[in-house]
Amino acid sequence: MSAYKIIEVVGTHPKNFAGAVEAAVASVSKTVRNLRIAEVIKLDATVDAKGKIKEYRARVALSFKYDA
């Protein structure tokens, strides 16, 4: 039997959503082992005063297996 933990994180990127997802996974993978699944929950972007996209954001649920 196995047990998994799920956490939510937000990754950001100045150019695209894929980069935001990759940033979230890369950040968590520095301190968490055994990552299994990255599920994109929500995508959004911050907009500057001129109506231009300033930053892409991805809310990602990451699951990892507990060590036995």
C-alpha positions as CSV (number, residue, x, y, z in Angstrom):
1,M,0.0,0.0,0.0
2,S,1.1,3.6,-0.6
3,A,0.1,7.0,0.7
4,Y,0.3,10.2,-1.2
5,K,0.2,13.9,-0.2
6,I,-1.3,16.6,-2.4
7,I,-0.2,20.2,-2.2
8,E,-1.2,23.3,-4.2
9,V,1.4,25.8,-5.4
10,V,1.3,28.7,-7.8
11,G,4.0,29.1,-10.4
12,T,4.6,32.3,-12.4
13,H,6.3,33.1,-15.7
14,P,6.6,36.3,-17.7
15,K,6.0,34.7,-21.1
16,N,3.5,31.8,-21.0
17,F,1.4,29.4,-19.0
18,A,3.6,26.4,-19.7
19,G,6.5,28.2,-18.1
20,A,4.4,28.9,-15.1
21,V,3.6,25.2,-14.7
22,E,7.3,24.3,-15.1
23,A,8.3,26.9,-12.5
24,A,5.9,25.4,-10.0
25,V,7.2,21.9,-10.5
26,A,10.8,22.9,-10.5
27,S,10.5,24.9,-7.3
28,V,8.8,22.1,-5.4
29,S,11.1,19.5,-6.8
30,K,14.0,21.2,-5.0
31,T,12.7,20.1,-1.6
32,V,10.2,17.3,-2.2
33,R,11.1,13.9,-3.4
34,N,8.9,11.3,-5.3
35,L,6.7,13.8,-7.2
36,R,4.1,11.8,-9.1
37,I,1.4,14.0,-10.7
38,A,1.1,17.7,-11.6
39,E,-2.5,18.7,-12.2
40,V,-3.2,22.2,-13.5
41,I,-6.1,23.6,-11.5
42,K,-6.4,27.2,-12.7
43,L,-4.7,29.5,-15.1
44,D,-4.8,33.3,-14.8
45,A,-2.6,36.3,-15.6
46,T,-1.8,39.6,-14.0
47,V,-2.5,42.7,-16.2
48,D,-0.7,46.0,-16.0
49,A,-2.3,49.5,-16.1
50,K,-2.0,49.5,-19.9
51,G,-3.9,46.2,-20.4
52,K,-0.8,44.2,-21.2
53,I,-0.2,40.8,-19.5
54,K,2.5,41.2,-16.9
55,E,2.8,37.7,-15.6
56,Y,1.2,34.3,-16.3
57,R,0.2,32.2,-13.3
58,A,-0.7,28.5,-12.9
59,R,-2.2,27.0,-9.8
60,V,-0.9,23.4,-9.7
61,A,-1.8,20.5,-7.5
62,L,1.3,18.3,-7.0
63,S,1.2,14.8,-5.5
64,F,4.1,13.0,-4.0
65,K,4.5,9.6,-2.4
66,Y,5.4,9.3,1.2
67,D,8.6,7.3,1.9
68,A,8.0,4.0,3.6
